[in-house]
Amino acid sequence: MEEYMFLMHVYVFALAIFVGFELITKVPPTLHTPLMSGSNAISGITIVGAILSAGLEQFTISTILGLIAVIFAMINVVGGFLVTDRMLKMFKKK
Amino acid sequence: MKIAIEIIYLISSILFIFGIKFLGSPKTARKGNLFAAIGMFLAIAATLFDQQVLTFQWIIIGSIIGSLVGIILAVKTPMTGMPQMVGMLNGFGGGASTLVALSEYFKKNPNYPVDQGLVFNLPVDQGIAIILSLLIGGVTFTGSMIAFGKLQGIVTGKVVRYPLQHPLNALLALFVLGAGAYVVINPSMMSIVILITVVSLVLGVLLVLPIGGADMPVAISLLNSYSGLAGSTTGFVLANNELIIAGALVGASGIILTNIMCKAMNRSLMNVVLGGWANAGAAAASSTTSPKGDVKSIDAEELAMLLDSVSSVIIVPGYGMAVGQAQHAVRDLVNLLEKKGVKVRFAIHPVAGRMPGHMNVLLAEAQIPYDKLLAMEDINDDFPNTDVVIVIGANDVVNPAARHDKNSPIYGMPILNVDYAKTVIINKRSMNVGYAGIENELFFYPNALMYFGDSKEAISKLVNEIKNL
């Protein structure tokens, strides 16, 4: 099983790419910016890896890198979702 | 515990999928953003219960710092600064991927830095994922920071050229791949891993530096896509499906936006990335004769009188409106005209401004309802039945040469057919050429009138004149 794990991940990746294309074939131009900043916040999911590194039992170089990664990813996540909401709040129909 | 964490990751992935789906429609967009945010919260919470996580002080400190910076950025950045804000956030995502990949690499020698004997136990698949993470994450990080600098005006917005540009970049990319393969086979070569990181960071700078300001909508959406892919590669490093899925979704959405932007300029992605247009423009400017004829101009008072007797107006905003921060003045103009019974709409070119949807965000900030904003294909047929078109700080996207002049570098680019209207008012600071570096023959048309001045000042002046009528 172990040796097929990598292949399974490629599998998931390929399918998710297709899902991504299907989800957003037609986006009205009004939403181009919020879609970008919102999806950008989602790419901050790297925070998972950052937490795994910053929370190591022993303090090593990996912890330091993890700590900086947590800061970076958190800026990405918090800034991204908040600014998207701020933008979307402004969009009003007559 | 492990199975519970995995189930929460699954739920979180599904929330991301719904989030992105809902972000695609104006009615559900806010809900979509909320769904995605909840998904992120769940993923973070679940990760805290991972058996690898044994100390919390660094996570807490990092989260507090990152959240504070994020909140300040999100609240303080003015709407005119959105392109650079999005660019910067992209960069942080990419940077995090690079850092996680490095961190995971060092974990493979648990005794580092105590034991300098450096025996790294790195499986091949994980090694490949780490190298790709370093490359994509590094390029995204520095590339986005350069894009940020260009949009903020710290780095020149012009097309920058340097000797051996393309061979150099190709060489660096090949180096990363070659050295990466070597490291996968010899994981203990720590210095090469660090070199790969540095080269990837340099590559990001070199790739984005040549891209000109008006091509930023393409660059920003492409970097957005990269930040997603960087998340995916991190997922491969950690063998975590949620990261792979979330990254792939963002990667795909970024590619779709990139495609829309390229189509709107009738250019291939290659052409934009290689910084090709400015060259063509310079060549064309010297070879083709500039349009002949008289340029007529109009002042605020005359324009106010002209607008007093019309029934339909279309406003075409461009980057000049963003630079001049004229969106609020434009709103006042719209309100005045509508009070007089004039039908006012906006025509938005897909690449107007510096990022996809830039004009829509600015006009939304000025409280102009989004159903007044029409996309190019929805409004282009209406220009012949329109009394007055007011072009505010746009240039190449209204140049009729794109339709008929085969020698023009912008030939074939879809444009807004403003010249078909009865009268076209062009608000510009001067007769200077636009980004493509070519004269706009529209300015010499018999139905065109130049209204010179900074967009905010000019429109405010016009508003006052209309009030005084």
Interface residues (C-beta under 8 A of the other chain):
Chain A: M5 F6 H9 V12 F13 A16 I17 F18 V19 G20 F21 L23 I24 T25 K26 V27 P28 P29 T30 L31 H32 T33 P34 L35 M36 S37 G38 S39 N40 A41 I42 S43 G44 I45 T46 I47 V48 G49 A50 I51 L52 S53 A54 G55 L56 E57 Q58 F59 T60 I61 S62 T63 L65 G66 L67 I68 A69 V70 I71 F72 A73 M74 I75 N76 V77 V78 G79 G80 F81 L82 V83 T84 D85 R86 M87 L88 K89 M90 F91 K92 K93 K94
Chain B: F16 I17 G19 I20 K21 L23 G24 S25 P26 A29 R30 G32 N33 L34 A36 A37 G39 M40 A43 I44 T47 L48 D50 Q52 V53 L54 T55 F56 W58 I59 I61 G62 S63 I65 G66 S67 V69 G70 I71 L73 A74 V75 T77 M79 M82 M85 V86 L89 N90 F92 G93 G95 A96 S97 L99 V100 L102 S103 E104 F106 K107 P110 Y112 P113 D125 I220 S221 N224 S227 G228 A230 G231 S232 T234 G235 F236 V237 L238 A239 N240 N241 E242 L243 I244 I245 A246 G247 A248 L249 V250 G251 A252 S253 G254 I255 I256 L257 I260 I348 P350 M355 P356 G357 H358 N360 V361 A364 E365 Q367 P369 Y370 D371 K372 L373 A375
